[in-house]
C-alpha cells in the first residue's frame, strides 16, 4: 500500500541490508527523504541509495555506530543539514545474536544486546526528541521481536534486551504523547534475511518454524516495511505505545 510521506524526513538505522534495507526502500517509495544509516557495509549502503534514486526516490547513506553517543549526535545533525528536520526515526540496527547457555552467560553478553536495544534508542531519542517537541510532531518506530513473548531457550540476553526495548516504547509513548509524538514497536517473527543465511540457518529449520505459524509460511522483509510505513503515516496518527506483531499470528499479541 502507498502512504503519502512526501513531506517527511526519515532515518533508518542499520539500513544497508535485511529489514532495514526493505524499510528504507519502502519509506522512499512513499516519498520520504531517507537517511540510510550503516556501520560496516558502505558498499551495500551505497547500493541501497543508488537503487532508491534510480526508482525516483531521495536517499543518502550515513555512517555511524549507533552505540556511540558522539556519532549518533553527529549523524542526526548531518541528516538535518542534508534533508531538514527529522520527522521519522526507525530504530532497526542490531548486532550478533549468539545463543548462550545460562551457565555460560556473562554480563557482557547482556550488555552487548542492551547497547543496541536500550542504549542506542536512548541516544537517538535524546538527539531527535527536542526538535520533534518544537514541531509538536514526530514518529519513533522501534523494530522489536516476537522472542519476548516466546522466551527462546539459550537466548536470554537477546530476549531480555528486547523486553527492555518494549518497555522504552510504552513509557516514551506516554511521556511524548502530549507533544504529538507517537512511539510504537513493530515485532517481527523470524523473517529470513542475509544475516540468517550467514548464520547457516537450514531449510529444515525454516520449514519447522513455518509449520508453527498460523498462516503456514515465513514472512518477508516487505511485510515489516509495510507495517513501518503505516506507522509513519498519518493513517496511524492516533496509534501510540503499541506493539504491532508481524509474525503471521504466532503470538496473537
Secondary structure, 3 states (H helix, E strand, C coil): CCCCCCCCEEEECCCCCHHHHHHHHHHHHCCCEEEEEECCCHHHHHHHHHHHHHCCCEEEEEECCCCCHHHHHHHHHHHHHHHCCCCEEEECCCCCCCCCCHHHCCHHHHHHHHHHHHHHHHHHHHHHHHHHHHHCCEEEEEECCCHHHHCCCCCHHHHHHHHHHHHHHHHHHHHHHHHCEEEEEEEECCCCCHHHHHCCCCHHHHHHHHHCCCCCCCCCHHHHHHHHHHHHCHHHCCCCCCEEEECCCCCCC
